[in-house]
């Protein structure tokens, strides 16, 4: 495995980014957004790592940036707007090295909101929103090939609110039984749900 940590030029300055590259038989390229920067969210979040590991296992190059002000990333929290601009810059930079790979997006909680914004500006083959913070941020019309995964017992973003949002926008929803917002003790079930949501 080729594991590289980069500082990529973005509107915030430079964004710390971890790239896990299977090198052989690459089948895709995925960018994963982490939860809220002001509440301990980072590229090392266990949900984000679970998604990246699942992607890597299927032959995808897995890319995890730290949002503004997290780790070695420059800048300050910007409510998702600046974070989306930085993510687009990271995608442009990294995708330039893998021009023929299908592009996928995924995000957890606040990161789901960021990736939803990013998906309005580019064509991705899939968008996986995990525990999307629909009660805290305005999720507009869904890009095609979206899929939401949510914990049945989410104590931060109620499942009922997510059901209403996905039904309104006709987005497929997978509910992970007995899982809270952070999928404590349910990471295996989360991984299976993510893998099932992705295109083959």
Order of alpha helices (4+ residues) and beta strands (2+ residues): beta-beta-beta-alpha-beta-alpha-beta-alpha-beta-beta-alpha-beta-alpha
